[in-house]
Amino acid sequence: MEPNKPGNKNVPDFKELNDRIIREASQSPRLVIKTNLDAKNVNDENPYTDRINSEGFSDFFEE
């Protein structure tokens, strides 16, 4: 009996995809919750803004 190989044969293997960036998993668990009470700008009322690269910091929180 042959092993079951589900999926579409026309779709390339996941390891062959080169049109996207796939990041490694984080070393620590992370839970991010966005509510309607959050500030529109991540720099507002944030005590860490002055210590962190603001462009990278903002990009991290953008949708």
N, C-alpha and C positions, 0 to 999 in steps of 0.2 A: 504494500500500500504506500503510495507517494504522500509526502507531507503536504499539508494544506497550505497554500500560498494565497491568502486573500488579497484583495486590492486590485486596482486598475493596472494592467500591464503597460499602458501608454504613459503613465506617470513615472518620472525618473525616481530612482532610489533616493532616499532622504540624504544619504552621504554624498550624493553627486550634485546636490543643489549648490549653486555658486552665485545666485542672484540675491542673496540676503545675508545678513549678519546674524549669527546665532551666538549669543553670549553664554559663557560658562555659568553654571548655577552658583548662586551666592553661598558663601561659607556659613552664613548665619540666617536663621529664619527671619522673614519680614512680613509684616501685615500692614497694608496701606489702605486706609479708609478715607474716602472723600465725602464730605457732607455739604449741605447748603449753608452751613455756618462758616466754612473755610473762606479765608480771604481770597480774592480773585488773583492777587499778586502774591507769590510765595515769599517775597521779601518783606511784606508787611508783617509787623509784630513777630518777627522771627529772630531769636537771639543768636542764631548761628550764622546769619548772613554776612557779618563782617569778618568772619574767620574762614569762609569757604569761597572758592572761585564762583562768583555770582552767575556766570554764563552756564557753567556745568551744573550748578545747583538748580538753576531755573529749568534747564533742559530735563533734568531728572524728574521734575514734578509735572512737566507738561504732558498732556494726554496725547 
